[in-house]
Amino acid sequence: MKKTRRPKILTLAILTTLTILTWISFEVWRAFTKPQPIQTDAQILAPLDSTLDTSIIDKLKGYTFLPDSDARRGVVPTQEPQASPTPSPSPTSQPTASPTGAAQ
């Protein structure tokens, strides 16, 4: 007895249907797993000013910078004690004689 073979067009139709179903399933899966777009503040997206502010550079020159080795160890530089002006004595009132003149 001779087996009947499926026509080639039927095999092609089955493979095409499987391909389309796989494709649709993949697109649905991708739509659900795709990350949502990130909402960014307009201030962050604003263009930067490209002019150089030299006053900030002058401020940086006054800062104390630590070498990497000190910064990793947490060493904080101490400021040298500044000599504070010694207070001058305030003028005191001179003792005056009492009108009774009796000192005991």
OpenMM code with the backbone's topology and positions (N, CA, C; nanometers):
from openmm import Vec3, app, unit

residues = "MET LYS LYS THR ARG ARG PRO LYS ILE LEU THR LEU ALA ILE LEU THR THR LEU THR ILE LEU THR TRP ILE SER PHE GLU VAL TRP ARG ALA PHE THR LYS PRO GLN PRO ILE GLN THR ASP ALA GLN ILE LEU ALA PRO LEU ASP SER THR LEU ASP THR SER ILE ILE ASP LYS LEU LYS GLY TYR THR PHE LEU PRO ASP SER ASP ALA ARG ARG GLY VAL VAL PRO THR GLN GLU PRO GLN ALA SER PRO THR PRO SER PRO SER PRO THR SER GLN PRO THR ALA SER PRO THR GLY ALA ALA GLN".split()
positions = [
    Vec3(0.0822, -0.1139, 0.0000),
    Vec3(0.0000, 0.0000, 0.0000),
    Vec3(0.0896, 0.1242, 0.0000),
    Vec3(0.0560, 0.2125, -0.0770),
    Vec3(0.1348, 0.3327, -0.0962),
    Vec3(0.0827, 0.4437, -0.0054),
    Vec3(0.1771, 0.5100, 0.0659),
    Vec3(0.1370, 0.6198, 0.1529),
    Vec3(0.1102, 0.7430, 0.0684),
    Vec3(0.0086, 0.8151, 0.1107),
    Vec3(-0.0174, 0.9393, 0.0389),
    Vec3(0.0634, 1.0514, 0.1031),
    Vec3(0.1239, 1.1270, 0.0268),
    Vec3(0.2059, 1.2385, 0.0768),
    Vec3(0.1229, 1.3656, 0.0772),
    Vec3(0.1512, 1.4478, 0.1748),
    Vec3(0.0818, 1.5757, 0.1798),
    Vec3(0.1313, 1.6634, 0.0658),
    Vec3(0.0457, 1.7419, 0.0166),
    Vec3(0.0914, 1.8326, -0.0894),
    Vec3(0.1887, 1.9368, -0.0324),
    Vec3(0.2793, 1.9802, -0.1120),
    Vec3(0.3798, 2.0774, -0.0681),
    Vec3(0.3168, 2.2102, -0.0289),
    Vec3(0.2063, 2.2448, -0.0881),
    Vec3(0.1425, 2.3717, -0.0545),
    Vec3(0.0866, 2.3672, 0.0875),
    Vec3(0.0387, 2.2483, 0.1335),
    Vec3(-0.0128, 2.2345, 0.2688),
    Vec3(0.1006, 2.2470, 0.3701),
    Vec3(0.2137, 2.1870, 0.3436),
    Vec3(0.3307, 2.1992, 0.4315),
    Vec3(0.3748, 2.3440, 0.4403),
    Vec3(0.3773, 2.4114, 0.3295),
    Vec3(0.4149, 2.5530, 0.3268),
    Vec3(0.3147, 2.6364, 0.4073),
    Vec3(0.1869, 2.6079, 0.3980),
    Vec3(0.0839, 2.6821, 0.4711),
    Vec3(0.0986, 2.6600, 0.6223),
    Vec3(0.1265, 2.5390, 0.6637),
    Vec3(0.1440, 2.5086, 0.8067),
    Vec3(0.2671, 2.5809, 0.8606),
    Vec3(0.3772, 2.5762, 0.7915),
    Vec3(0.4990, 2.6442, 0.8359),
    Vec3(0.4805, 2.7956, 0.8393),
    Vec3(0.4090, 2.8493, 0.7431),
    Vec3(0.3825, 2.9942, 0.7405),
    Vec3(0.2960, 3.0343, 0.8596),
    Vec3(0.1930, 2.9541, 0.8894),
    Vec3(0.1057, 2.9827, 1.0033),
    Vec3(0.1838, 2.9776, 1.1345),
    Vec3(0.2681, 2.8765, 1.1506),
    Vec3(0.3505, 2.8668, 1.2719),
    Vec3(0.4456, 2.9860, 1.2846),
    Vec3(0.5014, 3.0280, 1.1733),
    Vec3(0.5926, 3.1423, 1.1740),
    Vec3(0.5189, 3.2696, 1.2153),
    Vec3(0.3997, 3.2916, 1.1604),
    Vec3(0.3219, 3.4115, 1.1913),
    Vec3(0.2799, 3.4106, 1.3388),
    Vec3(0.2357, 3.2969, 1.3908),
    Vec3(0.1966, 3.2885, 1.5313),
    Vec3(0.3152, 3.3125, 1.6245),
    Vec3(0.4297, 3.2589, 1.5878),
    Vec3(0.5509, 3.2818, 1.6678),
    Vec3(0.5887, 3.4300, 1.6655),
    Vec3(0.5811, 3.4890, 1.5491),
    Vec3(0.6142, 3.6304, 1.5340),
    Vec3(0.5210, 3.7172, 1.6191),
    Vec3(0.3905, 3.6914, 1.6123),
    Vec3(0.2937, 3.7689, 1.6900),
    Vec3(0.3181, 3.7500, 1.8395),
    Vec3(0.3448, 3.6276, 1.8809),
    Vec3(0.3711, 3.6010, 2.0229),
    Vec3(0.4949, 3.6762, 2.0699),
    Vec3(0.5984, 3.6766, 1.9905),
    Vec3(0.7209, 3.7470, 2.0275),
    Vec3(0.6969, 3.8971, 2.0376),
    Vec3(0.6226, 3.9563, 1.9459),
    Vec3(0.5955, 4.1000, 1.9489),
    Vec3(0.5101, 4.1385, 2.0708),
    Vec3(0.4129, 4.0539, 2.1053),
    Vec3(0.3316, 4.0816, 2.2240),
    Vec3(0.4182, 4.0738, 2.3492),
    Vec3(0.5034, 3.9728, 2.3585),
    Vec3(0.5934, 3.9583, 2.4732),
    Vec3(0.6868, 4.0790, 2.4835),
    Vec3(0.7403, 4.1226, 2.3704),
    Vec3(0.8331, 4.2357, 2.3692),
    Vec3(0.7623, 4.3651, 2.4089),
    Vec3(0.6360, 4.3826, 2.3684),
    Vec3(0.5613, 4.5041, 2.4038),
    Vec3(0.5375, 4.5119, 2.5549),
    Vec3(0.5150, 4.3972, 2.6194),
    Vec3(0.4915, 4.3971, 2.7632),
    Vec3(0.6205, 4.4090, 2.8440),
    Vec3(0.7318, 4.3642, 2.7919),
    Vec3(0.8565, 4.3689, 2.8683),
    Vec3(0.9427, 4.4895, 2.8355),
    Vec3(0.9052, 4.5687, 2.7370),
    Vec3(0.9833, 4.6861, 2.6991),
    Vec3(0.9762, 4.7898, 2.8100),
    Vec3(1.0896, 4.8485, 2.8526),
    Vec3(1.0865, 4.9487, 2.9597),
    Vec3(1.0114, 5.0737, 2.9139),
    Vec3(0.9468, 5.1388, 3.0091),
    Vec3(0.8713, 5.2593, 2.9805),
    Vec3(0.9685, 5.3750, 2.9561),
    Vec3(0.9302, 5.4695, 2.8728),
    Vec3(1.0190, 5.5847, 2.8504),
    Vec3(1.0349, 5.6648, 2.9791),
    Vec3(1.1540, 5.7152, 3.0007),
    Vec3(1.1867, 5.7892, 3.1228),
    Vec3(1.1433, 5.9344, 3.1051),
    Vec3(1.0700, 5.9850, 3.2038),
    Vec3(1.0276, 6.1248, 3.2019),
    Vec3(1.1417, 6.2089, 3.2591),
    Vec3(1.1929, 6.3010, 3.1790),
    Vec3(1.3062, 6.3831, 3.2201),
    Vec3(1.2602, 6.5266, 3.2367),
    Vec3(1.3061, 6.5910, 3.3426),
    Vec3(1.2713, 6.7291, 3.3710),
    Vec3(1.3280, 6.8202, 3.2623),
    Vec3(1.2541, 6.9232, 3.2276),
    Vec3(1.2981, 7.0155, 3.1220),
    Vec3(1.4249, 7.0892, 3.1620),
    Vec3(1.4443, 7.1111, 3.2912),
    Vec3(1.5643, 7.1816, 3.3374),
    Vec3(1.6897, 7.0990, 3.3083),
    Vec3(1.6780, 6.9676, 3.3169),
    Vec3(1.7926, 6.8812, 3.2886),
    Vec3(1.8239, 6.8822, 3.1396),
    Vec3(1.7213, 6.8929, 3.0578),
    Vec3(1.7413, 6.8905, 2.9138),
    Vec3(1.7833, 7.0251, 2.8562),
    Vec3(1.7804, 7.1292, 2.9361),
    Vec3(1.8178, 7.2624, 2.8878),
    Vec3(1.9651, 7.2642, 2.8502),
    Vec3(2.0014, 7.3390, 2.7468),
    Vec3(2.1419, 7.3440, 2.7067),
    Vec3(2.2280, 7.4127, 2.8130),
    Vec3(2.3528, 7.3711, 2.8202),
    Vec3(2.4466, 7.4266, 2.9180),
    Vec3(2.5098, 7.5546, 2.8654),
    Vec3(2.5432, 7.6440, 2.9582),
    Vec3(2.6121, 7.7667, 2.9235),
    Vec3(2.7608, 7.7341, 2.9076),
    Vec3(2.8169, 7.7667, 2.7941),
    Vec3(2.9549, 7.7272, 2.7672),
    Vec3(3.0570, 7.8348, 2.8025),
    Vec3(3.0161, 7.9423, 2.8680),
    Vec3(3.1122, 8.0458, 2.9061),
    Vec3(3.1821, 8.0052, 3.0349),
    Vec3(3.3079, 8.0437, 3.0466),
    Vec3(3.3897, 8.0075, 3.1608),
    Vec3(3.3781, 8.1162, 3.2679),
    Vec3(3.3352, 8.0763, 3.3863),
    Vec3(3.3202, 8.1698, 3.4970),
    Vec3(3.4502, 8.1686, 3.5773),
    Vec3(3.5282, 8.2733, 3.5629),
    Vec3(3.6595, 8.2765, 3.6281),
    Vec3(3.6487, 8.2996, 3.7783),
    Vec3(3.5391, 8.3538, 3.8260),
    Vec3(3.5267, 8.3753, 3.9710),
    Vec3(3.5193, 8.2412, 4.0444),
    Vec3(3.4610, 8.1413, 3.9828),
    Vec3(3.4552, 8.0084, 4.0447),
    Vec3(3.5951, 7.9474, 4.0494),
    Vec3(3.6733, 7.9689, 3.9470),
    Vec3(3.8104, 7.9166, 3.9464),
    Vec3(3.8914, 7.9840, 4.0572),
    Vec3(3.8696, 8.1134, 4.0777),
    Vec3(3.9398, 8.1836, 4.1852),
    Vec3(3.8988, 8.1284, 4.3219),
    Vec3(3.7719, 8.0910, 4.3376),
    Vec3(3.7264, 8.0309, 4.4634),
    Vec3(3.7942, 7.8965, 4.4861),
    Vec3(3.8097, 7.8191, 4.3800),
    Vec3(3.8713, 7.6872, 4.3926),
    Vec3(4.0161, 7.6957, 4.4372),
    Vec3(4.0840, 7.8015, 4.3993),
    Vec3(4.2243, 7.8160, 4.4381),
    Vec3(4.2377, 7.8292, 4.5894),
    Vec3(4.1354, 7.8792, 4.6556),
    Vec3(4.1410, 7.8978, 4.7994),
    Vec3(4.1076, 7.7725, 4.8782),
    Vec3(4.0577, 7.6690, 4.8140),
    Vec3(4.0202, 7.5463, 4.8847),
    Vec3(4.1417, 7.4625, 4.9198),
    Vec3(4.1262, 7.3783, 5.0195),
    Vec3(4.2319, 7.2868, 5.0599),
    Vec3(4.2084, 7.1542, 4.9903),
    Vec3(4.3062, 7.1081, 4.9174),
    Vec3(4.2941, 6.9814, 4.8471),
    Vec3(4.3767, 6.8760, 4.9186),
    Vec3(4.3211, 6.7570, 4.9293),
    Vec3(4.3898, 6.6471, 4.9947),
    Vec3(4.4493, 6.5538, 4.8913),
    Vec3(4.5646, 6.4972, 4.9205),
    Vec3(4.6143, 6.3916, 4.8323),
    Vec3(4.5215, 6.2700, 4.8432),
    Vec3(4.5217, 6.1862, 4.7433),
    Vec3(4.4331, 6.0694, 4.7412),
    Vec3(4.4548, 5.9799, 4.8621),
    Vec3(4.5796, 5.9669, 4.9059),
    Vec3(4.6064, 5.8778, 5.0190),
    Vec3(4.5394, 5.9303, 5.1462),
    Vec3(4.5416, 6.0612, 5.1684),
    Vec3(4.4775, 6.1176, 5.2871),
    Vec3(4.3258, 6.1119, 5.2755),
    Vec3(4.2753, 6.1325, 5.1572),
    Vec3(4.1305, 6.1318, 5.1385),
    Vec3(4.0741, 5.9923, 5.1628),
    Vec3(4.1448, 5.8886, 5.1247),
    Vec3(4.0964, 5.7520, 5.1458),
    Vec3(4.0982, 5.7141, 5.2934),
    Vec3(4.1947, 5.7671, 5.3679),
    Vec3(4.2053, 5.7349, 5.5100),
    Vec3(4.1118, 5.8206, 5.5938),
    Vec3(4.0541, 5.9226, 5.5367),
    Vec3(3.9632, 6.0093, 5.6109),
    Vec3(4.0345, 6.1132, 5.6938),
    Vec3(4.1550, 6.1500, 5.6537),
    Vec3(4.2311, 6.2506, 5.7277),
    Vec3(4.1741, 6.3873, 5.6937),
    Vec3(4.1421, 6.4625, 5.7972),
    Vec3(4.0899, 6.5965, 5.7772),
    Vec3(4.1995, 6.6944, 5.8144),
    Vec3(4.2352, 6.7851, 5.7234),
    Vec3(4.3415, 6.8799, 5.7564),
    Vec3(4.2940, 6.9771, 5.8633),
    Vec3(4.3811, 7.0022, 5.9577),
    Vec3(4.3476, 7.0990, 6.0618),
    Vec3(4.4079, 7.2322, 6.0232),
    Vec3(4.3364, 7.3351, 6.0550),
    Vec3(4.3887, 7.4672, 6.0239),
    Vec3(4.4852, 7.5087, 6.1339),
    Vec3(4.5872, 7.5773, 6.0924),
    Vec3(4.6826, 7.6266, 6.1910),
    Vec3(4.6121, 7.7322, 6.2750),
    Vec3(4.6382, 7.7293, 6.4062),
    Vec3(4.5701, 7.8285, 6.4903),
    Vec3(4.6131, 7.9686, 6.4517),
    Vec3(4.5151, 8.0523, 6.4394),
    Vec3(4.5425, 8.1913, 6.4043),
    Vec3(4.5691, 8.2688, 6.5332),
    Vec3(4.6667, 8.3548, 6.5290),
    Vec3(4.6976, 8.4371, 6.6461),
    Vec3(4.5868, 8.5399, 6.6599),
    Vec3(4.5139, 8.5296, 6.7684),
    Vec3(4.4059, 8.6256, 6.7899),
    Vec3(4.4637, 8.7449, 6.8644),
    Vec3(4.4156, 8.8603, 6.8355),
    Vec3(4.4687, 8.9777, 6.9053),
    Vec3(4.4347, 8.9698, 7.0535),
    Vec3(4.5332, 9.0055, 7.1363),
    Vec3(4.5098, 9.0008, 7.2804),
    Vec3(4.4217, 9.1185, 7.3179),
    Vec3(4.3265, 9.0925, 7.4032),
    Vec3(4.2363, 9.2041, 7.4382),
    Vec3(4.3112, 9.3078, 7.5217),
    Vec3(4.2868, 9.4283, 7.4884),
    Vec3(4.3508, 9.5357, 7.5654),
    Vec3(4.2670, 9.5586, 7.6907),
    Vec3(4.3346, 9.5892, 7.7997),
    Vec3(4.2582, 9.6094, 7.9240),
    Vec3(4.1663, 9.7296, 7.9099),
    Vec3(4.0491, 9.7106, 7.9592),
    Vec3(3.9541, 9.8212, 7.9509),
    Vec3(3.9858, 9.9207, 8.0632),
    Vec3(3.9655, 10.0453, 8.0387),
    Vec3(3.9969, 10.1446, 8.1431),
    Vec3(3.9049, 10.1251, 8.2629),
    Vec3(3.9664, 10.1242, 8.3797),
    Vec3(3.8889, 10.1094, 8.5022),
    Vec3(3.8802, 10.2442, 8.5706),
    Vec3(3.7813, 10.2578, 8.6456),
    Vec3(3.7651, 10.3871, 8.7144),
    Vec3(3.8654, 10.3945, 8.8302),
    Vec3(3.9193, 10.5103, 8.8528),
    Vec3(4.0158, 10.5336, 8.9604),
    Vec3(3.9397, 10.5410, 9.0931),
    Vec3(3.9981, 10.4817, 9.1981),
    Vec3(3.9293, 10.4923, 9.3265),
    Vec3(3.9260, 10.6393, 9.3711),
    Vec3(3.8165, 10.6775, 9.4173),
    Vec3(3.8017, 10.8154, 9.4649),
    Vec3(3.7822, 10.8151, 9.6162),
    Vec3(3.8183, 10.9202, 9.6751),
    Vec3(3.8033, 10.9326, 9.8215),
    Vec3(3.6587, 10.9538, 9.8553),
    Vec3(3.6202, 10.8911, 9.9627),
    Vec3(3.4822, 10.9078, 10.0059),
    Vec3(3.4659, 11.0414, 10.0766),
    Vec3(3.3527, 11.0993, 10.0734),
    Vec3(3.3336, 11.2294, 10.1347),
    Vec3(3.3447, 11.2255, 10.2883),
    Vec3(3.3266, 11.1095, 10.3454),
    Vec3(3.3350, 11.1072, 10.4918),
    Vec3(3.4794, 11.1032, 10.5348),
    Vec3(3.5666, 11.0474, 10.4577),
    Vec3(3.7062, 11.0439, 10.4903),
    Vec3(3.7377, 10.9446, 10.5992),
    Vec3(3.6457, 10.8670, 10.6414),
    Vec3(3.6700, 10.7709, 10.7493),
    Vec3(3.6981, 10.6372, 10.6889),
    Vec3(3.8190, 10.5949, 10.7031),
    Vec3(3.8549, 10.4625, 10.6511),
    Vec3(3.8844, 10.3742, 10.7687),
    Vec3(3.8224, 10.2719, 10.7857),
    Vec3(3.8441, 10.1848, 10.8989),
    Vec3(3.8902, 10.0526, 10.8578),
] * unit.nanometer
topology = app.Topology()
chain = topology.addChain("A")
for resn in residues:
    res = topology.addResidue(resn, chain)
    for name in ("N", "CA", "C"):
        topology.addAtom(name, app.Element.getBySymbol(name[0]), res)
